[in-house]
């Protein structure tokens, strides 16, 4: 008998002559999770069942304290099973989103550790790696999380370095950068389990163009973002990004790039409508903004991490860009969080 909870009706079909044991996935939804990433991971499983009219996959929704959670877009999701009902050796995806350092509380972290000791395999969707890192179960495995949250993560967990890939699949750890990267990750798992033909049909059902592999980068290339393939400009921005903590004088950067200052200034003005110095400052202030949002670092520590010579220097520049001081920004953010 078909379980309508997991097998829905549809016009398209795919014949799969394979009566295998069903695979069960658990999704632990943390407050303020990104709904796009969660649904992008879940829908490919539903579509496999719909296409084959078989219960190949089951999935269950978990939440902290077994209570409804609110996504970052305001949608409320209720659990369909309790944390204590999860079977041993389960596959559990931690689904997180904004403010990830603060939404995985001590109870969640303790539960992850307990399930890990019982043999569960874990995954992190969007910023789920934060909870896994807090639980201390990433170890030496390759992993990733959404590119926006990586600076704050690296400052918080100094010994853990995420990759820039869309997703990473290790023996006991599966992570992705969120958004449609979750679909790519699940399509990869479906292909490994059921074959390429099934994965292709599921991708078509999602109207999703698959990337060339898990090592594909999360962000568009600089040349696409800037609308320019100029190697000097691209190299300059890469150098700036890599030296946010210890900014280089423009003269030194020109020496590295083997380009005159005047030529570099013309390139930045043409493609970014900013001077190189303004662009550099903007990169550093964006990093400061991220660290204020997602870490407990002091403003002095953030100033050091973004190349400003003092907290007051950072504060002046931050206020000029965002029309609010770092202190007021953080106070307002904590009020919203609570």
PyMOL commands that set and color helices and strands:
alter all, ss='L'
color gray80, all
select helices_A, chain A and resi 35-52+64-66+83-85+100-103+106-117+129-135+147-156+181-194+196-205+222-226+231-242+250-257+261-272+276-294+299-305+311-322+326-337
alter helices_A, ss='H'
color red, helices_A
select strands_A, chain A and resi 23-29+57-63+69-70+76-77+91-95+121-125+167-169+173-176
alter strands_A, ss='S'
color yellow, strands_A
deselect
rebuild
show_as cartoon
